[in-house]
């Protein structure tokens, strides 16, 4: 998944082992892949003295969400939040769900910064 405030850059990538997405294309939720699959790079035998062989992964098919926004992508989220505060709507994303997602993101950033593996526990998700 690639998300951007520029609607044309929002893309969804289907992993090779994922279920067939043609149903979602037929329903109009996704549009047909926009790029042609590159050919698989040919595997070459590495000489015996090589320690590491590096090959480039094939780019997965790129699906686009057929959405057109005349506003920044985050605006509906903010509008929902402010309308909830005003009492004219309810949150599209419950606070508990948002909290759990934020914990995971912050813990990932902590792991990257420290270079250490981090194990999540139930305590991490307790307010």
C-alpha positions as CSV (number, residue, x, y, z in Angstrom):
1,X,0.0,0.0,0.0
2,X,1.4,3.4,-0.9
3,X,-0.6,6.4,0.5
4,X,0.0,10.0,-0.5
5,X,-1.9,13.2,-0.2
6,X,-1.7,13.3,-4.0
7,X,-4.5,11.0,-5.1
8,X,-2.8,9.8,-8.3
9,X,0.0,8.4,-6.1
10,X,-2.2,6.2,-4.0
11,X,-1.5,2.6,-5.0
12,X,-2.3,-0.9,-3.7
13,X,0.1,-3.7,-4.5
14,X,-1.1,-7.3,-4.5
15,X,1.4,-9.8,-3.1
16,X,2.2,-12.8,-5.4
17,X,0.5,-15.3,-3.1
18,X,-2.6,-13.2,-2.4
19,X,-6.1,-14.2,-3.5
20,X,-7.3,-13.1,-7.0
21,X,-8.3,-9.5,-6.9
22,X,-10.4,-9.6,-10.1
23,X,-13.6,-9.4,-8.0
24,X,-12.5,-6.0,-6.7
25,X,-11.7,-4.8,-10.2
26,X,-15.2,-6.0,-11.4
27,X,-16.8,-4.1,-8.5
28,X,-14.9,-1.0,-9.4
29,X,-13.1,-0.8,-6.0
30,X,-9.7,-1.3,-7.8
31,X,-8.8,-0.5,-11.4
32,X,-6.8,-2.8,-13.6
33,X,-3.0,-2.8,-13.1
34,X,-1.5,0.2,-14.8
35,X,2.0,-1.1,-15.4
36,X,3.3,-4.1,-17.3
37,X,5.1,-6.8,-15.4
38,X,8.8,-6.7,-16.1
39,X,10.5,-9.9,-17.0
40,X,12.0,-12.0,-14.3
41,X,15.8,-11.3,-14.1
42,X,17.8,-14.4,-15.2
43,X,19.5,-16.1,-12.3
44,X,23.2,-16.4,-12.9
45,X,25.5,-18.8,-11.1
46,X,27.6,-17.0,-8.6
47,X,31.3,-17.8,-8.6
48,X,32.5,-19.9,-5.7
49,X,34.4,-17.0,-4.1
50,X,31.2,-14.8,-3.9
51,X,29.7,-14.6,-0.4
52,X,26.5,-12.8,-1.4
53,X,24.3,-12.7,-4.5
54,X,21.9,-9.8,-4.8
55,X,18.9,-9.9,-7.2
56,X,16.2,-7.3,-7.7
57,X,12.6,-8.3,-6.8
58,X,10.0,-8.2,-9.5
59,X,7.7,-5.2,-9.1
60,X,4.3,-6.5,-8.1
61,X,1.2,-5.5,-10.2
62,X,0.1,-2.0,-9.4
63,X,-3.5,-1.4,-8.7
64,X,-4.9,2.1,-8.4
65,X,-7.9,3.2,-6.4
66,X,-10.3,5.0,-8.8
67,X,-10.7,8.0,-6.6
68,X,-10.6,11.6,-7.4
69,X,-10.1,14.1,-4.6
70,X,-10.7,17.8,-4.9
71,X,-9.4,18.1,-1.4
72,X,-6.4,16.8,0.7
73,X,-6.8,13.1,1.5
74,X,-6.7,13.8,5.3
75,X,-9.6,16.3,5.1
76,X,-12.5,13.8,5.4
77,X,-10.7,12.4,8.5
78,X,-10.5,15.8,10.1
79,X,-14.1,16.7,9.1
80,X,-15.3,13.5,10.8
81,X,-13.3,14.3,14.0
82,X,-14.6,17.8,14.2
83,X,-18.2,16.8,13.4
84,X,-17.9,14.2,16.2
85,X,-16.7,16.8,18.6
86,X,-19.7,19.0,17.6
87,X,-22.0,16.0,18.3
88,X,-23.3,15.7,14.7
89,X,-21.4,12.4,13.8
90,X,-19.6,9.5,15.4
91,X,-16.0,8.5,14.8
92,X,-15.3,6.4,11.7
93,X,-12.3,5.0,13.6
94,X,-12.9,4.2,17.3
95,X,-10.4,5.7,19.6
96,X,-9.3,2.2,20.8
97,X,-8.5,1.2,17.2
98,X,-6.6,4.4,16.5
99,X,-4.6,4.0,19.8
100,X,-3.6,0.4,19.0
101,X,-2.5,1.4,15.5
102,X,-0.5,4.3,16.9
103,X,1.2,2.1,19.4
104,X,2.4,-0.2,16.7
105,X,3.7,2.6,14.6
106,X,5.5,4.3,17.5
107,X,7.0,0.9,18.6
108,X,8.3,0.3,15.0
109,X,9.9,3.7,15.0
110,X,11.5,2.9,18.4
111,X,12.9,-0.4,17.0
112,X,14.3,1.3,13.9
113,X,16.0,4.1,16.0
114,X,17.5,1.7,18.5
115,X,18.3,-1.1,16.0
116,X,16.8,-3.6,18.4
117,X,13.9,-6.0,18.1
118,X,10.9,-5.0,20.1
119,X,8.2,-7.4,21.4
120,X,4.7,-6.0,21.8
121,X,2.8,-7.1,24.9
122,X,-0.8,-6.5,26.1
123,X,0.7,-3.9,28.5
124,X,1.7,-1.8,25.5
125,X,-1.9,-1.5,24.5
126,X,-3.2,-0.5,28.0
127,X,-4.0,3.1,28.7
